[in-house]
Amino acid sequence: MSIEATNQVMIFGKQLQPTEDGYELSPGGLQRLDRFIEFYRADPTPFASRDAIVVCSGGYAGLASGEAERNIDQSEATFMADYLLGQGIPSGLIETEDTSNSTVRNMVNTFGPESDLIDPSAFSPEYRLGLVSHPNHLKRILMFAGKLGIDHASTELIPTRVSDSTLVEFGIRNFLYRPLLLGAEGPEQLAARDEFLGKVLSTVRGGKKPSAEAA
C-alpha cells in the first residue's frame, strides 16, 4: 500500500488570552502552531500541490464562554494565520475558520456538510487528513471525527511535543464523551451534546471559564 504525503491539515486553536492591550495567542496555541511548522519544514514538497490547504480554526474571544457577542475584532484563526505567515508558511496554503466556539464546531465548520474548506470524502488510509493539537485533545478529536465521516485510519495525527497541562480535565472530558456520543447522529446532534457537556463541566467548575490549556 502506497501512502501519499499529508498536505491537507487542520490546526485547532487553543483560545486567546487577554493582555493589557487586547488579546494574544495562548502558550498552548503557540505549541500547536509550532508543531505544524516543524511538520511542514520537515518536508514542504507535498504542500506545493494545488489541493494543499492548512486550516487555522478558532473563533472569537467570548464565544467559547457562552457570550453572545464577539468582544474583539480579530479572531483566533486570524492570529494563528498571521503567526504562520510570520514563520514563512506560504499565504496561498492558509485558510481560516473563525465561527467556532468548541472543538466539534471547529470540525463541523471545517469539513462538515456545509463547509467548502475540506472534503472529508477525499481521505483514506492512503491519503490522510492531518490534525494538529495536544495529545489528549487529539483523542477526543478522533471520537468526533468518526461521527463526522473520517475514521482513525484516514487521519495523520500531529501531536504537540509538549503534553497537555490540564491532564485531569482532559481525562474527565474524554471519559465522559464516550457514553455521551453513543447514538449521536449528524453534526448538529453531535454539537448539541458537546455543548451540553461543556455546560456541565462549567457548572462543576463553579461557572469559571476553562483555562486556555483545556481547549
LINGI-V497357 format. One record per residue. N is the residue number from 0. RES is the residue in one small letter. PHI is phi in radians with two decimals (NA if undefined). PSI is psi in whole degrees, 0 to 359 (NA if undefined). Layout:
# LINGI-V497357
n=N res=RES phi=PHI psi=PSI
n=N res=RES phi=PHI psi=PSI
This chain:
# LINGI-V497357
n=0 res=m phi=NA psi=126
n=1 res=s phi=-1.65 psi=126
n=2 res=i phi=-1.82 psi=123
n=3 res=e phi=-1.33 psi=148
n=4 res=a phi=-1.18 psi=140
n=5 res=t phi=-1.20 psi=128
n=6 res=n phi=-2.39 psi=11
n=7 res=q phi=-2.14 psi=120
n=8 res=v phi=-2.37 psi=142
n=9 res=m phi=-2.06 psi=126
n=10 res=i phi=-1.87 psi=124
n=11 res=f phi=-1.50 psi=130
n=12 res=g phi=-1.23 psi=166
n=13 res=k phi=-2.36 psi=38
n=14 res=q phi=1.20 psi=150
n=15 res=l phi=-1.55 psi=158
n=16 res=q phi=-2.10 psi=144
n=17 res=p phi=-1.26 psi=149
n=18 res=t phi=-2.25 psi=179
n=19 res=e phi=-1.10 psi=330
n=20 res=d phi=-1.77 psi=356
n=21 res=g phi=2.71 psi=245
n=22 res=y phi=-2.42 psi=161
n=23 res=e phi=-2.61 psi=166
n=24 res=l phi=-1.10 psi=142
n=25 res=s phi=-1.34 psi=161
n=26 res=p phi=-0.97 psi=320
n=27 res=g phi=-1.14 psi=322
n=28 res=g phi=-1.11 psi=320
n=29 res=l phi=-1.14 psi=324
n=30 res=q phi=-1.07 psi=320
n=31 res=r phi=-1.18 psi=315
n=32 res=l phi=-1.11 psi=317
n=33 res=d phi=-1.12 psi=327
n=34 res=r phi=-1.18 psi=320
n=35 res=f phi=-1.13 psi=317
n=36 res=i phi=-1.02 psi=319
n=37 res=e phi=-1.07 psi=315
n=38 res=f phi=-1.06 psi=315
n=39 res=y phi=-1.11 psi=312
n=40 res=r phi=-1.18 psi=335
n=41 res=a phi=-1.12 psi=329
n=42 res=d phi=-2.87 psi=86
n=43 res=p phi=-1.33 psi=349
n=44 res=t phi=-0.94 psi=313
n=45 res=p phi=-1.05 psi=335
n=46 res=f phi=-1.39 psi=0
n=47 res=a phi=-1.44 psi=349
n=48 res=s phi=-1.17 psi=151
n=49 res=r phi=-1.15 psi=333
n=50 res=d phi=-1.59 psi=4
n=51 res=a phi=-1.19 psi=144
n=52 res=i phi=-2.74 psi=145
n=53 res=v phi=-2.23 psi=113
n=54 res=v phi=-1.73 psi=121
n=55 res=c phi=-1.63 psi=118
n=56 res=s phi=-2.05 psi=116
n=57 res=g phi=-3.08 psi=134
n=58 res=g phi=-1.54 psi=209
n=59 res=y phi=-1.75 psi=146
n=60 res=a phi=-0.98 psi=135
n=61 res=g phi=1.84 psi=319
n=62 res=l phi=-1.12 psi=323
n=63 res=a phi=-1.16 psi=336
n=64 res=s phi=-1.67 psi=9
n=65 res=g phi=1.67 psi=0
n=66 res=e phi=-1.23 psi=144
n=67 res=a phi=-1.38 psi=333
n=68 res=e phi=-1.95 psi=146
n=69 res=r phi=-1.14 psi=137
n=70 res=n phi=-1.93 psi=9
n=71 res=i phi=-2.46 psi=164
n=72 res=d phi=-1.54 psi=339
n=73 res=q phi=-1.96 psi=128
n=74 res=s phi=-1.35 psi=163
n=75 res=e phi=-1.06 psi=321
n=76 res=a phi=-1.01 psi=323
n=77 res=t phi=-1.21 psi=319
n=78 res=f phi=-1.01 psi=316
n=79 res=m phi=-1.08 psi=313
n=80 res=a phi=-1.08 psi=318
n=81 res=d phi=-1.06 psi=320
n=82 res=y phi=-1.13 psi=315
n=83 res=l phi=-1.07 psi=317
n=84 res=l phi=-1.06 psi=320
n=85 res=g phi=-1.17 psi=340
n=86 res=q phi=-1.72 psi=10
n=87 res=g phi=1.59 psi=10
n=88 res=i phi=-1.30 psi=129
n=89 res=p phi=-1.03 psi=137
n=90 res=s phi=-1.08 psi=329
n=91 res=g phi=-1.16 psi=344
n=92 res=l phi=-1.49 psi=333
n=93 res=i phi=-1.59 psi=130
n=94 res=e phi=-2.20 psi=155
n=95 res=t phi=-2.08 psi=145
n=96 res=e phi=-2.18 psi=111
n=97 res=d phi=-2.20 psi=25
n=98 res=t phi=-1.93 psi=12
n=99 res=s phi=-1.62 psi=154
n=100 res=n phi=-2.34 psi=14
n=101 res=s phi=-2.85 psi=168
n=102 res=t phi=-1.06 psi=315
n=103 res=v phi=-1.05 psi=315
n=104 res=r phi=-1.12 psi=323
n=105 res=n phi=-0.88 psi=312
n=106 res=m phi=-1.30 psi=315
n=107 res=v phi=-1.05 psi=318
n=108 res=n phi=-1.33 psi=347
n=109 res=t phi=-1.71 psi=317
n=110 res=f phi=-2.40 psi=26
n=111 res=g phi=-1.39 psi=179
n=112 res=p phi=-1.10 psi=336
n=113 res=e phi=-1.67 psi=359
n=114 res=s phi=-1.64 psi=145
n=115 res=d phi=-1.98 psi=18
n=116 res=l phi=-1.47 psi=304
n=117 res=i phi=-2.29 psi=135
n=118 res=d phi=-1.67 psi=110
n=119 res=p phi=-1.12 psi=337
n=120 res=s phi=-1.26 psi=349
n=121 res=a phi=-1.35 psi=346
n=122 res=f phi=-1.76 psi=151
n=123 res=s phi=-2.74 psi=175
n=124 res=p phi=-1.03 psi=340
n=125 res=e phi=-1.59 psi=341
n=126 res=y phi=-2.46 psi=106
n=127 res=r phi=-1.89 psi=148
n=128 res=l phi=-1.48 psi=127
n=129 res=g phi=-1.43 psi=132
n=130 res=l phi=-2.18 psi=122
n=131 res=v phi=-1.96 psi=122
n=132 res=s phi=-2.96 psi=189
n=133 res=h phi=-1.36 psi=155
n=134 res=p phi=-0.94 psi=310
n=135 res=n phi=-1.25 psi=330
n=136 res=h phi=-1.13 psi=322
n=137 res=l phi=-1.09 psi=330
n=138 res=k phi=-1.07 psi=317
n=139 res=r phi=-1.24 psi=322
n=140 res=i phi=-1.02 psi=319
n=141 res=l phi=-1.12 psi=324
n=142 res=m phi=-1.04 psi=314
n=143 res=f phi=-1.19 psi=319
n=144 res=a phi=-1.02 psi=319
n=145 res=g phi=-1.05 psi=326
n=146 res=k phi=-1.33 psi=343
n=147 res=l phi=-1.86 psi=14
n=148 res=g phi=1.68 psi=9
n=149 res=i phi=-2.14 psi=113
n=150 res=d phi=-1.47 psi=169
n=151 res=h phi=-0.99 psi=319
n=152 res=a phi=-1.16 psi=344
n=153 res=s phi=-1.74 psi=15
n=154 res=t phi=-2.10 psi=149
n=155 res=e phi=-1.96 psi=105
n=156 res=l phi=-1.38 psi=131
n=157 res=i phi=-2.16 psi=81
n=158 res=p phi=-1.36 psi=151
n=159 res=t phi=-1.10 psi=155
n=160 res=r phi=-1.30 psi=339
n=161 res=v phi=-1.75 psi=133
n=162 res=s phi=-1.23 psi=162
n=163 res=d phi=-1.11 psi=141
n=164 res=s phi=-1.56 psi=351
n=165 res=t phi=-2.11 psi=62
n=166 res=l phi=-1.07 psi=325
n=167 res=v phi=-1.11 psi=312
n=168 res=e phi=-1.17 psi=319
n=169 res=f phi=-1.05 psi=317
n=170 res=g phi=-1.09 psi=317
n=171 res=i phi=-1.09 psi=313
n=172 res=r phi=-1.03 psi=310
n=173 res=n phi=-1.10 psi=323
n=174 res=f phi=-1.16 psi=316
n=175 res=l phi=-1.28 psi=333
n=176 res=y phi=-1.20 psi=328
n=177 res=r phi=-0.99 psi=304
n=178 res=p phi=-1.19 psi=329
n=179 res=l phi=-1.13 psi=328
n=180 res=l phi=-1.48 psi=350
n=181 res=l phi=-1.04 psi=126
n=182 res=g phi=1.43 psi=356
n=183 res=a phi=-1.19 psi=127
n=184 res=e phi=-2.19 psi=127
n=185 res=g phi=1.46 psi=156
n=186 res=p phi=-1.11 psi=323
n=187 res=e phi=-1.23 psi=320
n=188 res=q phi=-1.17 psi=322
n=189 res=l phi=-1.11 psi=315
n=190 res=a phi=-1.13 psi=321
n=191 res=a phi=-1.10 psi=319
n=192 res=r phi=-1.22 psi=323
n=193 res=d phi=-1.08 psi=315
n=194 res=e phi=-1.16 psi=325
n=195 res=f phi=-1.09 psi=313
n=196 res=l phi=-1.13 psi=323
n=197 res=g phi=-1.04 psi=320
n=198 res=k phi=-1.19 psi=321
n=199 res=v phi=-1.07 psi=313
n=200 res=l phi=-1.13 psi=324
n=201 res=s phi=-1.12 psi=321
n=202 res=t phi=-1.13 psi=318
n=203 res=v phi=-1.08 psi=323
n=204 res=r phi=-1.31 psi=354
n=205 res=g phi=1.47 psi=26
n=206 res=g phi=1.51 psi=0
n=207 res=k phi=-1.29 psi=149
n=208 res=k phi=-1.22 psi=147
n=209 res=p phi=-1.13 psi=151
n=210 res=s phi=-1.19 psi=162
n=211 res=a phi=-1.07 psi=339
n=212 res=e phi=-1.50 psi=358
n=213 res=a phi=-1.84 psi=14
n=214 res=a phi=-1.27 psi=NA
